[in-house]
Amino acid sequence: MDALELVRREHDRLDAGLATLLRASPQAREPAAKGILRRLSGYLLAEEQCLYPALFATLGSATPLEPLTDHLRLKRLVAELLRMDTPEASFAACVSNLQGRLRSYGVRQQHSLFPLMHGVFSPGELQLIGGEMQLFLGANRRFAPGSAATAKALLEAVRALLASSAQATRPRAR
């Protein structure tokens, strides 16, 4: 899957998950919160490990920093929510804030980052980045939190494979 389509899809899923969390009863809130916050954390890690390194490797210091600033704000909010008890009155306000920031982040990505990525990456490279992100997301969903080393080893093996195939098929005359 194309990396940009994957980003759009995940933003939609995460937004829907946060909306469901906001509607959840107090009894259902804790398991729902753990699930959506874990998914959001995994998604943000996939961006950090796959999407942004590809941009920095290609653009270097010309990489726009605004989306990264939004990304870091989201990570901080997720960390705050993970420390909170779901019955706290401020929990729902923080989830609502997180949802708004995730939406703003998605808009900024689509208006500034996506056109840039279409300009510097070929469709095949966007497919490779998207595939790497999918594998990263899948590995983080399948492995328990304590087995990060196994997931990391799998991801490194996939990255090596993707890098070797990208080098073999990459026409670079930019």
VMD Tcl script that builds the backbone (N, CA, C; Angstrom):
set m [mol new atoms 522]
animate dup $m
set s [atomselect $m all]
$s set {name element resname resid chain x y z} {
  {N N MET 1 A 0.842 -1.174 0.000}
  {CA C MET 1 A 0.000 0.000 0.000}
  {C C MET 1 A 0.891 1.243 0.000}
  {N N ASP 2 A 0.483 2.219 -0.746}
  {CA C ASP 2 A 1.169 3.505 -0.806}
  {C C ASP 2 A 1.233 4.117 0.596}
  {N N ALA 3 A 2.376 4.661 0.965}
  {CA C ALA 3 A 2.573 5.225 2.309}
  {C C ALA 3 A 1.563 6.322 2.621}
  {N N LEU 4 A 1.255 7.143 1.660}
  {CA C LEU 4 A 0.346 8.256 1.912}
  {C C LEU 4 A -1.084 7.768 2.100}
  {N N GLU 5 A -1.471 6.748 1.355}
  {CA C GLU 5 A -2.799 6.159 1.547}
  {C C GLU 5 A -2.871 5.471 2.915}
  {N N LEU 6 A -1.799 4.831 3.319}
  {CA C LEU 6 A -1.753 4.198 4.639}
  {C C LEU 6 A -1.901 5.242 5.748}
  {N N VAL 7 A -1.235 6.374 5.607}
  {CA C VAL 7 A -1.340 7.449 6.598}
  {C C VAL 7 A -2.787 7.933 6.676}
  {N N ARG 8 A -3.420 8.158 5.530}
  {CA C ARG 8 A -4.828 8.598 5.520}
  {C C ARG 8 A -5.718 7.563 6.216}
  {N N ARG 9 A -5.540 6.307 5.860}
  {CA C ARG 9 A -6.354 5.232 6.433}
  {C C ARG 9 A -6.186 5.145 7.944}
  {N N GLU 10 A -4.946 5.195 8.398}
  {CA C GLU 10 A -4.699 5.088 9.838}
  {C C GLU 10 A -5.254 6.296 10.583}
  {N N HIS 11 A -5.141 7.487 10.010}
  {CA C HIS 11 A -5.717 8.667 10.656}
  {C C HIS 11 A -7.235 8.507 10.798}
  {N N ASP 12 A -7.889 8.001 9.760}
  {CA C ASP 12 A -9.338 7.791 9.826}
  {C C ASP 12 A -9.689 6.764 10.898}
  {N N ARG 13 A -8.956 5.672 10.955}
  {CA C ARG 13 A -9.215 4.638 11.960}
  {C C ARG 13 A -8.978 5.164 13.371}
  {N N LEU 14 A -7.903 5.900 13.540}
  {CA C LEU 14 A -7.593 6.439 14.868}
  {C C LEU 14 A -8.628 7.469 15.295}
  {N N ASP 15 A -9.058 8.315 14.374}
  {CA C ASP 15 A -10.089 9.303 14.683}
  {C C ASP 15 A -11.380 8.597 15.107}
  {N N ALA 16 A -11.772 7.572 14.385}
  {CA C ALA 16 A -12.980 6.816 14.741}
  {C C ALA 16 A -12.813 6.144 16.105}
  {N N GLY 17 A -11.630 5.616 16.379}
  {CA C GLY 17 A -11.382 4.986 17.674}
  {C C GLY 17 A -11.460 5.971 18.821}
  {N N LEU 18 A -10.935 7.168 18.618}
  {CA C LEU 18 A -11.018 8.195 19.659}
  {C C LEU 18 A -12.461 8.640 19.863}
  {N N ALA 19 A -13.228 8.742 18.782}
  {CA C ALA 19 A -14.646 9.103 18.904}
  {C C ALA 19 A -15.402 8.034 19.696}
  {N N THR 20 A -15.115 6.770 19.424}
  {CA C THR 20 A -15.732 5.672 20.167}
  {C C THR 20 A -15.352 5.749 21.645}
  {N N LEU 21 A -14.100 6.035 21.912}
  {CA C LEU 21 A -13.637 6.164 23.295}
  {C C LEU 21 A -14.388 7.276 24.021}
  {N N LEU 22 A -14.612 8.386 23.350}
  {CA C LEU 22 A -15.321 9.508 23.970}
  {C C LEU 22 A -16.778 9.160 24.282}
  {N N ARG 23 A -17.365 8.258 23.500}
  {CA C ARG 23 A -18.759 7.850 23.725}
  {C C ARG 23 A -18.880 6.686 24.706}
  {N N ALA 24 A -17.770 6.058 25.064}
  {CA C ALA 24 A -17.808 4.851 25.899}
  {C C ALA 24 A -18.302 5.157 27.315}
  {N N SER 25 A -18.970 4.178 27.880}
  {CA C SER 25 A -19.403 4.300 29.275}
  {C C SER 25 A -18.163 4.245 30.168}
  {N N PRO 26 A -18.280 4.729 31.395}
  {CA C PRO 26 A -17.118 4.675 32.291}
  {C C PRO 26 A -16.559 3.261 32.478}
  {N N GLN 27 A -17.432 2.247 32.463}
  {CA C GLN 27 A -16.977 0.860 32.636}
  {C C GLN 27 A -16.207 0.360 31.415}
  {N N ALA 28 A -16.586 0.799 30.240}
  {CA C ALA 28 A -15.939 0.343 29.008}
  {C C ALA 28 A -14.761 1.231 28.616}
  {N N ARG 29 A -14.596 2.329 29.294}
  {CA C ARG 29 A -13.587 3.298 28.883}
  {C C ARG 29 A -12.164 2.774 29.020}
  {N N GLU 30 A -11.841 2.087 30.113}
  {CA C GLU 30 A -10.461 1.660 30.333}
  {C C GLU 30 A -9.955 0.695 29.254}
  {N N PRO 31 A -10.698 -0.399 28.946}
  {CA C PRO 31 A -10.188 -1.272 27.870}
  {C C PRO 31 A -10.152 -0.579 26.512}
  {N N ALA 32 A -11.142 0.273 26.245}
  {CA C ALA 32 A -11.154 1.003 24.964}
  {C C ALA 32 A -9.964 1.950 24.886}
  {N N ALA 33 A -9.658 2.613 26.006}
  {CA C ALA 33 A -8.528 3.553 26.035}
  {C C ALA 33 A -7.220 2.828 25.787}
  {N N LYS 34 A -7.027 1.699 26.433}
  {CA C LYS 34 A -5.783 0.946 26.236}
  {C C LYS 34 A -5.607 0.548 24.776}
  {N N GLY 35 A -6.690 0.092 24.147}
  {CA C GLY 35 A -6.598 -0.347 22.757}
  {C C GLY 35 A -6.273 0.785 21.798}
  {N N ILE 36 A -7.003 1.888 21.896}
  {CA C ILE 36 A -6.784 2.980 20.939}
  {C C ILE 36 A -5.457 3.675 21.200}
  {N N LEU 37 A -5.072 3.833 22.453}
  {CA C LEU 37 A -3.794 4.485 22.740}
  {C C LEU 37 A -2.623 3.603 22.297}
  {N N ARG 38 A -2.774 2.301 22.424}
  {CA C ARG 38 A -1.726 1.390 21.937}
  {C C ARG 38 A -1.620 1.476 20.415}
  {N N ARG 39 A -2.775 1.524 19.751}
  {CA C ARG 39 A -2.761 1.625 18.283}
  {C C ARG 39 A -2.142 2.947 17.841}
  {N N LEU 40 A -2.507 4.035 18.515}
  {CA C LEU 40 A -1.948 5.345 18.172}
  {C C LEU 40 A -0.445 5.378 18.420}
  {N N SER 41 A -0.007 4.809 19.535}
  {CA C SER 41 A 1.435 4.747 19.821}
  {C C SER 41 A 2.171 3.962 18.739}
  {N N GLY 42 A 1.608 2.834 18.327}
  {CA C GLY 42 A 2.223 2.028 17.269}
  {C C GLY 42 A 2.291 2.771 15.950}
  {N N TYR 43 A 1.225 3.503 15.646}
  {CA C TYR 43 A 1.209 4.275 14.409}
  {C C TYR 43 A 2.277 5.371 14.439}
  {N N LEU 44 A 2.364 6.099 15.550}
  {CA C LEU 44 A 3.367 7.158 15.650}
  {C C LEU 44 A 4.779 6.581 15.542}
  {N N LEU 45 A 4.997 5.413 16.129}
  {CA C LEU 45 A 6.303 4.760 15.995}
  {C C LEU 45 A 6.582 4.355 14.548}
  {N N ALA 46 A 5.558 3.902 13.846}
  {CA C ALA 46 A 5.746 3.534 12.430}
  {C C ALA 46 A 6.174 4.745 11.618}
  {N N GLU 47 A 5.581 5.895 11.907}
  {CA C GLU 47 A 6.009 7.109 11.216}
  {C C GLU 47 A 7.459 7.435 11.553}
  {N N GLU 48 A 7.811 7.322 12.831}
  {CA C GLU 48 A 9.176 7.642 13.266}
  {C C GLU 48 A 10.204 6.692 12.677}
  {N N GLN 49 A 9.845 5.445 12.531}
  {CA C GLN 49 A 10.800 4.445 12.071}
  {C C GLN 49 A 10.853 4.303 10.554}
  {N N CYS 50 A 9.798 4.695 9.856}
  {CA C CYS 50 A 9.726 4.442 8.416}
  {C C CYS 50 A 9.563 5.713 7.577}
  {N N LEU 51 A 8.563 6.496 7.888}
  {CA C LEU 51 A 8.219 7.650 7.050}
  {C C LEU 51 A 9.234 8.783 7.174}
  {N N TYR 52 A 9.455 9.251 8.390}
  {CA C TYR 52 A 10.346 10.399 8.568}
  {C C TYR 52 A 11.812 10.088 8.250}
  {N N PRO 53 A 12.319 8.907 8.575}
  {CA C PRO 53 A 13.699 8.616 8.144}
  {C C PRO 53 A 13.869 8.637 6.625}
  {N N ALA 54 A 12.853 8.178 5.900}
  {CA C ALA 54 A 12.931 8.227 4.431}
  {C C ALA 54 A 13.000 9.673 3.954}
  {N N LEU 55 A 12.206 10.537 4.583}
  {CA C LEU 55 A 12.241 11.956 4.217}
  {C C LEU 55 A 13.598 12.575 4.539}
  {N N PHE 56 A 14.097 12.336 5.743}
  {CA C PHE 56 A 15.385 12.920 6.124}
  {C C PHE 56 A 16.517 12.387 5.253}
  {N N ALA 57 A 16.447 11.121 4.883}
  {CA C ALA 57 A 17.494 10.554 4.031}
  {C C ALA 57 A 17.491 11.198 2.655}
  {N N THR 58 A 16.319 11.607 2.188}
  {CA C THR 58 A 16.204 12.204 0.862}
  {C C THR 58 A 16.402 13.716 0.877}
  {N N LEU 59 A 15.780 14.393 1.849}
  {CA C LEU 59 A 15.783 15.856 1.863}
  {C C LEU 59 A 16.787 16.486 2.821}
  {N N GLY 60 A 17.259 15.715 3.777}
  {CA C GLY 60 A 18.193 16.262 4.761}
  {C C GLY 60 A 17.572 17.418 5.520}
  {N N SER 61 A 18.292 18.518 5.622}
  {CA C SER 61 A 17.832 19.662 6.409}
  {C C SER 61 A 16.662 20.396 5.764}
  {N N ALA 62 A 16.308 20.060 4.524}
  {CA C ALA 62 A 15.153 20.681 3.869}
  {C C ALA 62 A 13.834 20.026 4.289}
  {N N THR 63 A 13.900 18.992 5.118}
  {CA C THR 63 A 12.686 18.335 5.604}
  {C C THR 63 A 11.900 19.322 6.467}
  {N N PRO 64 A 10.607 19.502 6.174}
  {CA C PRO 64 A 9.811 20.447 6.982}
  {C C PRO 64 A 9.663 19.944 8.419}
  {N N LEU 65 A 9.803 20.849 9.359}
  {CA C LEU 65 A 9.766 20.477 10.766}
  {C C LEU 65 A 8.379 20.603 11.398}
  {N N GLU 66 A 7.460 21.320 10.773}
  {CA C GLU 66 A 6.132 21.509 11.359}
  {C C GLU 66 A 5.413 20.188 11.611}
  {N N PRO 67 A 5.381 19.253 10.635}
  {CA C PRO 67 A 4.718 17.975 10.925}
  {C C PRO 67 A 5.388 17.210 12.070}
  {N N LEU 68 A 6.707 17.326 12.178}
  {CA C LEU 68 A 7.400 16.654 13.280}
  {C C LEU 68 A 7.030 17.261 14.628}
  {N N THR 69 A 6.837 18.561 14.663}
  {CA C THR 69 A 6.406 19.224 15.887}
  {C C THR 69 A 5.029 18.717 16.295}
  {N N ASP 70 A 4.111 18.615 15.326}
  {CA C ASP 70 A 2.783 18.063 15.600}
  {C C ASP 70 A 2.891 16.624 16.098}
  {N N HIS 71 A 3.753 15.865 15.463}
  {CA C HIS 71 A 3.966 14.468 15.824}
  {C C HIS 71 A 4.403 14.359 17.290}
  {N N LEU 72 A 5.359 15.177 17.690}
  {CA C LEU 72 A 5.856 15.137 19.071}
  {C C LEU 72 A 4.782 15.560 20.073}
  {N N ARG 73 A 3.946 16.516 19.706}
  {CA C ARG 73 A 2.834 16.921 20.586}
  {C C ARG 73 A 1.870 15.759 20.794}
  {N N LEU 74 A 1.590 15.034 19.721}
  {CA C LEU 74 A 0.712 13.867 19.840}
  {C C LEU 74 A 1.315 12.829 20.778}
  {N N LYS 75 A 2.598 12.598 20.639}
  {CA C LYS 75 A 3.260 11.618 21.521}
  {C C LYS 75 A 3.152 12.034 22.991}
  {N N ARG 76 A 3.334 13.322 23.252}
  {CA C ARG 76 A 3.227 13.801 24.636}
  {C C ARG 76 A 1.821 13.601 25.184}
  {N N LEU 77 A 0.825 13.912 24.369}
  {CA C LEU 77 A -0.556 13.733 24.804}
  {C C LEU 77 A -0.875 12.264 25.076}
  {N N VAL 78 A -0.412 11.387 24.207}
  {CA C VAL 78 A -0.632 9.955 24.419}
  {C C VAL 78 A 0.025 9.523 25.728}
  {N N ALA 79 A 1.241 9.998 25.979}
  {CA C ALA 79 A 1.932 9.653 27.225}
  {C C ALA 79 A 1.146 10.152 28.440}
  {N N GLU 80 A 0.608 11.363 28.369}
  {CA C GLU 80 A -0.207 11.892 29.469}
  {C C GLU 80 A -1.428 11.017 29.704}
  {N N LEU 81 A -2.099 10.649 28.622}
  {CA C LEU 81 A -3.303 9.830 28.750}
  {C C LEU 81 A -2.992 8.444 29.309}
  {N N LEU 82 A -1.859 7.899 28.942}
  {CA C LEU 82 A -1.484 6.585 29.462}
  {C C LEU 82 A -1.233 6.623 30.968}
  {N N ARG 83 A -0.851 7.772 31.494}
  {CA C ARG 83 A -0.614 7.912 32.938}
  {C C ARG 83 A -1.891 8.216 33.715}
  {N N MET 84 A -2.932 8.651 33.024}
  {CA C MET 84 A -4.171 9.051 33.697}
  {C C MET 84 A -5.065 7.853 33.963}
  {N N ASP 85 A -5.896 8.001 34.997}
  {CA C ASP 85 A -6.961 7.034 35.232}
  {C C ASP 85 A -8.148 7.442 34.371}
  {N N THR 86 A -8.772 6.471 33.718}
  {CA C THR 86 A -9.884 6.797 32.816}
  {C C THR 86 A -11.075 7.443 33.516}
  {N N PRO 87 A -11.339 7.173 34.811}
  {CA C PRO 87 A -12.484 7.854 35.437}
  {C C PRO 87 A -12.243 9.345 35.718}
  {N N GLU 88 A -11.007 9.798 35.646}
  {CA C GLU 88 A -10.731 11.209 35.925}
  {C C GLU 88 A -11.538 12.102 34.990}
  {N N ALA 89 A -12.031 13.188 35.549}
  {CA C ALA 89 A -12.844 14.125 34.769}
  {C C ALA 89 A -12.057 14.711 33.600}
  {N N SER 90 A -10.780 14.924 33.783}
  {CA C SER 90 A -9.974 15.539 32.729}
  {C C SER 90 A -9.615 14.553 31.612}
  {N N PHE 91 A -9.847 13.261 31.821}
  {CA C PHE 91 A -9.490 12.263 30.814}
  {C C PHE 91 A -10.221 12.526 29.499}
  {N N ALA 92 A -11.534 12.726 29.563}
  {CA C ALA 92 A -12.313 12.955 28.340}
  {C C ALA 92 A -11.858 14.226 27.635}
  {N N ALA 93 A -11.546 15.260 28.402}
  {CA C ALA 93 A -11.062 16.510 27.794}
  {C C ALA 93 A -9.731 16.275 27.085}
  {N N CYS 94 A -8.862 15.476 27.691}
  {CA C CYS 94 A -7.564 15.167 27.052}
  {C C CYS 94 A -7.756 14.335 25.792}
  {N N VAL 95 A -8.686 13.381 25.821}
  {CA C VAL 95 A -8.957 12.572 24.624}
  {C C VAL 95 A -9.504 13.460 23.513}
  {N N SER 96 A -10.399 14.370 23.863}
  {CA C SER 96 A -10.950 15.297 22.878}
  {C C SER 96 A -9.842 16.183 22.296}
  {N N ASN 97 A -8.941 16.653 23.146}
  {CA C ASN 97 A -7.795 17.446 22.694}
  {C C ASN 97 A -6.911 16.621 21.755}
  {N N LEU 98 A -6.668 15.366 22.120}
  {CA C LEU 98 A -5.859 14.471 21.288}
  {C C LEU 98 A -6.515 14.282 19.926}
  {N N GLN 99 A -7.824 14.091 19.919}
  {CA C GLN 99 A -8.525 13.897 18.657}
  {C C GLN 99 A -8.396 15.138 17.768}
  {N N GLY 100 A -8.554 16.318 18.353}
  {CA C GLY 100 A -8.406 17.555 17.582}
  {C C GLY 100 A -7.007 17.720 17.027}
  {N N ARG 101 A -6.013 17.407 17.838}
  {CA C ARG 101 A -4.624 17.524 17.370}
  {C C ARG 101 A -4.298 16.495 16.291}
  {N N LEU 102 A -4.854 15.293 16.421}
  {CA C LEU 102 A -4.643 14.272 15.391}
  {C C LEU 102 A -5.252 14.739 14.066}
  {N N ARG 103 A -6.421 15.337 14.128}
  {CA C ARG 103 A -7.050 15.859 12.906}
  {C C ARG 103 A -6.207 16.971 12.289}
  {N N SER 104 A -5.724 17.887 13.117}
  {CA C SER 104 A -4.876 18.980 12.613}
  {C C SER 104 A -3.596 18.440 11.997}
  {N N TYR 105 A -3.025 17.453 12.643}
  {CA C TYR 105 A -1.805 16.808 12.146}
  {C C TYR 105 A -2.067 16.185 10.772}
  {N N GLY 106 A -3.200 15.506 10.633}
  {CA C GLY 106 A -3.546 14.895 9.350}
  {C C GLY 106 A -3.718 15.935 8.252}
  {N N VAL 107 A -4.345 17.046 8.586}
  {CA C VAL 107 A -4.521 18.125 7.604}
  {C C VAL 107 A -3.170 18.696 7.195}
  {N N ARG 108 A -2.293 18.929 8.176}
  {CA C ARG 108 A -0.963 19.474 7.864}
  {C C ARG 108 A -0.178 18.496 6.994}
  {N N GLN 109 A -0.266 17.204 7.300}
  {CA C GLN 109 A 0.425 16.212 6.485}
  {C C GLN 109 A -0.090 16.244 5.046}
  {N N GLN 110 A -1.403 16.278 4.885}
  {CA C GLN 110 A -1.972 16.235 3.541}
  {C C GLN 110 A -1.663 17.484 2.728}
  {N N HIS 111 A -1.556 18.645 3.399}
  {CA C HIS 111 A -1.329 19.887 2.658}
  {C C HIS 111 A 0.143 20.228 2.451}
  {N N SER 112 A 1.012 19.798 3.356}
  {CA C SER 112 A 2.418 20.164 3.184}
  {C C SER 112 A 3.319 18.958 2.922}
  {N N LEU 113 A 3.101 17.891 3.653}
  {CA C LEU 113 A 4.001 16.742 3.551}
  {C C LEU 113 A 3.713 15.871 2.327}
  {N N PHE 114 A 2.436 15.585 2.066}
  {CA C PHE 114 A 2.095 14.706 0.954}
  {C C PHE 114 A 2.559 15.243 -0.397}
  {N N PRO 115 A 2.304 16.523 -0.725}
  {CA C PRO 115 A 2.793 17.022 -2.018}
  {C C PRO 115 A 4.322 16.939 -2.120}
  {N N LEU 116 A 4.987 17.208 -1.024}
  {CA C LEU 116 A 6.445 17.111 -1.001}
  {C C LEU 116 A 6.889 15.680 -1.286}
  {N N MET 117 A 6.244 14.722 -0.624}
  {CA C MET 117 A 6.613 13.316 -0.817}
  {C C MET 117 A 6.328 12.851 -2.236}
  {N N HIS 118 A 5.226 13.320 -2.813}
  {CA C HIS 118 A 4.946 12.975 -4.216}
  {C C HIS 118 A 6.019 13.539 -5.139}
  {N N GLY 119 A 6.634 14.641 -4.744}
  {CA C GLY 119 A 7.673 15.241 -5.569}
  {C C GLY 119 A 9.023 14.568 -5.461}
  {N N VAL 120 A 9.319 13.948 -4.330}
  {CA C VAL 120 A 10.662 13.377 -4.146}
  {C C VAL 120 A 10.701 11.856 -4.216}
  {N N PHE 121 A 9.554 11.204 -4.072}
  {CA C PHE 121 A 9.534 9.733 -4.129}
  {C C PHE 121 A 8.732 9.262 -5.328}
  {N N SER 122 A 9.227 8.227 -5.958}
  {CA C SER 122 A 8.484 7.603 -7.051}
  {C C SER 122 A 7.319 6.801 -6.456}
  {N N PRO 123 A 6.337 6.428 -7.281}
  {CA C PRO 123 A 5.247 5.590 -6.774}
  {C C PRO 123 A 5.764 4.277 -6.155}
  {N N GLY 124 A 6.792 3.705 -6.740}
  {CA C GLY 124 A 7.370 2.484 -6.194}
  {C C GLY 124 A 7.996 2.699 -4.823}
  {N N GLU 125 A 8.661 3.834 -4.655}
  {CA C GLU 125 A 9.265 4.141 -3.350}
  {C C GLU 125 A 8.186 4.386 -2.295}
  {N N LEU 126 A 7.093 5.044 -2.693}
  {CA C LEU 126 A 5.986 5.237 -1.758}
  {C C LEU 126 A 5.368 3.896 -1.371}
  {N N GLN 127 A 5.333 2.963 -2.316}
  {CA C GLN 127 A 4.847 1.609 -2.005}
  {C C GLN 127 A 5.782 0.913 -1.017}
  {N N LEU 128 A 7.081 1.064 -1.224}
  {CA C LEU 128 A 8.043 0.440 -0.306}
  {C C LEU 128 A 7.940 1.022 1.108}
  {N N ILE 129 A 7.824 2.331 1.208}
  {CA C ILE 129 A 7.686 2.971 2.520}
  {C C ILE 129 A 6.378 2.512 3.171}
  {N N GLY 130 A 5.306 2.478 2.388}
  {CA C GLY 130 A 4.028 2.007 2.913}
  {C C GLY 130 A 4.091 0.560 3.359}
  {N N GLY 131 A 4.768 -0.261 2.583}
  {CA C GLY 131 A 4.929 -1.674 2.965}
  {C C GLY 131 A 5.715 -1.822 4.252}
  {N N GLU 132 A 6.756 -1.022 4.381}
  {CA C GLU 132 A 7.548 -1.057 5.618}
  {C C GLU 132 A 6.699 -0.620 6.812}
  {N N MET 133 A 5.888 0.417 6.617}
  {CA C MET 133 A 5.015 0.872 7.701}
  {C C MET 133 A 3.991 -0.193 8.068}
  {N N GLN 134 A 3.424 -0.870 7.061}
  {CA C GLN 134 A 2.458 -1.931 7.337}
  {C C GLN 134 A 3.101 -3.061 8.128}
  {N N LEU 135 A 4.296 -3.430 7.742}
  {CA C LEU 135 A 4.993 -4.490 8.473}
  {C C LEU 135 A 5.292 -4.058 9.901}
  {N N PHE 136 A 5.695 -2.822 10.071}
  {CA C PHE 136 A 5.975 -2.303 11.402}
  {C C PHE 136 A 4.704 -2.325 12.249}
  {N N LEU 137 A 3.598 -1.841 11.685}
  {CA C LEU 137 A 2.326 -1.836 12.414}
  {C C LEU 137 A 1.888 -3.254 12.752}
  {N N GLY 138 A 2.007 -4.151 11.797}
  {CA C GLY 138 A 1.629 -5.545 12.038}
  {C C GLY 138 A 2.480 -6.203 13.097}
  {N N ALA 139 A 3.768 -5.948 13.068}
  {CA C ALA 139 A 4.666 -6.547 14.065}
  {C C ALA 139 A 4.338 -6.031 15.455}
  {N N ASN 140 A 4.027 -4.760 15.569}
  {CA C ASN 140 A 3.720 -4.195 16.881}
  {C C ASN 140 A 2.354 -4.627 17.388}
  {N N ARG 141 A 1.467 -5.027 16.508}
  {CA C ARG 141 A 0.160 -5.526 16.948}
  {C C ARG 141 A 0.246 -6.985 17.367}
  {N N ARG 142 A 1.115 -7.762 16.710}
  {CA C ARG 142 A 1.189 -9.193 16.983}
  {C C ARG 142 A 2.005 -9.529 18.215}
  {N N PHE 143 A 3.053 -8.768 18.468}
  {CA C PHE 143 A 3.933 -9.093 19.570}
  {C C PHE 143 A 3.492 -8.396 20.842}
  {N N ALA 144 A 3.640 -9.080 21.933}
  {CA C ALA 144 A 3.319 -8.489 23.237}
  {C C ALA 144 A 4.317 -7.381 23.536}
  {N N PRO 145 A 3.944 -6.411 24.397}
  {CA C PRO 145 A 4.861 -5.307 24.683}
  {C C PRO 145 A 6.241 -5.759 25.146}
  {N N GLY 146 A 6.350 -6.884 25.822}
  {CA C GLY 146 A 7.648 -7.349 26.308}
  {C C GLY 146 A 8.537 -7.951 25.239}
  {N N SER 147 A 7.992 -8.175 24.038}
  {CA C SER 147 A 8.784 -8.834 22.998}
  {C C SER 147 A 9.254 -7.849 21.931}
  {N N ALA 148 A 9.569 -6.643 22.335}
  {CA C ALA 148 A 9.983 -5.604 21.383}
  {C C ALA 148 A 11.235 -6.008 20.621}
  {N N ALA 149 A 12.133 -6.752 21.254}
  {CA C ALA 149 A 13.362 -7.169 20.570}
  {C C ALA 149 A 13.037 -8.063 19.383}
  {N N THR 150 A 12.059 -8.956 19.536}
  {CA C THR 150 A 11.662 -9.826 18.434}
  {C C THR 150 A 11.061 -9.004 17.302}
  {N N ALA 151 A 10.192 -8.077 17.644}
  {CA C ALA 151 A 9.582 -7.222 16.626}
  {C C ALA 151 A 10.644 -6.375 15.936}
  {N N LYS 152 A 11.595 -5.874 16.708}
  {CA C LYS 152 A 12.656 -5.044 16.135}
  {C C LYS 152 A 13.525 -5.870 15.190}
  {N N ALA 153 A 13.837 -7.113 15.560}
  {CA C ALA 153 A 14.645 -7.973 14.690}
  {C C ALA 153 A 13.913 -8.245 13.374}
  {N N LEU 154 A 12.606 -8.483 13.475}
  {CA C LEU 154 A 11.816 -8.707 12.269}
  {C C LEU 154 A 11.834 -7.465 11.381}
  {N N LEU 155 A 11.642 -6.320 11.984}
  {CA C LEU 155 A 11.625 -5.071 11.221}
  {C C LEU 155 A 12.974 -4.815 10.554}
  {N N GLU 156 A 14.060 -5.058 11.252}
  {CA C GLU 156 A 15.392 -4.850 10.665}
  {C C GLU 156 A 15.616 -5.777 9.467}
  {N N ALA 157 A 15.148 -7.010 9.561}
  {CA C ALA 157 A 15.289 -7.939 8.437}
  {C C ALA 157 A 14.486 -7.459 7.233}
  {N N VAL 158 A 13.286 -6.964 7.495}
  {CA C VAL 158 A 12.445 -6.451 6.412}
  {C C VAL 158 A 13.075 -5.214 5.792}
  {N N ARG 159 A 13.601 -4.324 6.630}
  {CA C ARG 159 A 14.257 -3.114 6.108}
  {C C ARG 159 A 15.421 -3.470 5.190}
  {N N ALA 160 A 16.223 -4.443 5.582}
  {CA C ALA 160 A 17.353 -4.853 4.753}
  {C C ALA 160 A 16.866 -5.377 3.407}
  {N N LEU 161 A 15.799 -6.163 3.442}
  {CA C LEU 161 A 15.233 -6.696 2.208}
  {C C LEU 161 A 14.693 -5.572 1.327}
  {N N LEU 162 A 13.951 -4.634 1.928}
  {CA C LEU 162 A 13.408 -3.507 1.169}
  {C C LEU 162 A 14.511 -2.631 0.591}
  {N N ALA 163 A 15.552 -2.399 1.377}
  {CA C ALA 163 A 16.659 -1.567 0.904}
  {C C ALA 163 A 17.350 -2.212 -0.292}
  {N N SER 164 A 17.572 -3.520 -0.237}
  {CA C SER 164 A 18.248 -4.183 -1.350}
  {C C SER 164 A 17.373 -4.185 -2.596}
  {N N SER 165 A 16.047 -4.364 -2.434}
  {CA C SER 165 A 15.186 -4.332 -3.620}
  {C C SER 165 A 15.034 -2.919 -4.153}
  {N N ALA 166 A 15.034 -1.918 -3.273}
  {CA C ALA 166 A 14.942 -0.528 -3.729}
  {C C ALA 166 A 16.178 -0.135 -4.511}
  {N N GLN 167 A 17.336 -0.555 -4.052}
  {CA C GLN 167 A 18.577 -0.241 -4.767}
  {C C GLN 167 A 18.592 -0.891 -6.141}
  {N N ALA 168 A 18.039 -2.090 -6.240}
  {CA C ALA 168 A 18.040 -2.794 -7.513}
  {C C ALA 168 A 17.071 -2.169 -8.513}
  {N N THR 169 A 15.979 -1.553 -8.017}
  {CA C THR 169 A 14.966 -1.030 -8.935}
  {C C THR 169 A 14.920 0.493 -8.990}
  {N N ARG 170 A 15.781 1.168 -8.252}
  {CA C ARG 170 A 15.691 2.629 -8.128}
  {C C ARG 170 A 16.345 3.340 -9.322}
  {N N PRO 171 A 15.538 4.033 -10.134}
  {CA C PRO 171 A 16.110 4.921 -11.146}
  {C C PRO 171 A 16.250 6.318 -10.525}
  {N N ARG 172 A 17.431 6.739 -10.211}
  {CA C ARG 172 A 17.673 8.020 -9.523}
  {C C ARG 172 A 18.331 9.021 -10.451}
  {N N ALA 173 A 17.506 9.848 -11.089}
  {CA C ALA 173 A 18.055 10.920 -11.911}
  {C C ALA 173 A 17.359 12.208 -11.546}
  {N N ARG 174 A 17.375 12.555 -10.264}
  {CA C ARG 174 A 16.675 13.757 -9.780}
  {C C ARG 174 A 17.656 14.829 -9.467}
}
mol reanalyze $m
mol bondsrecalc $m
mol representation Tube
mol addrep $m
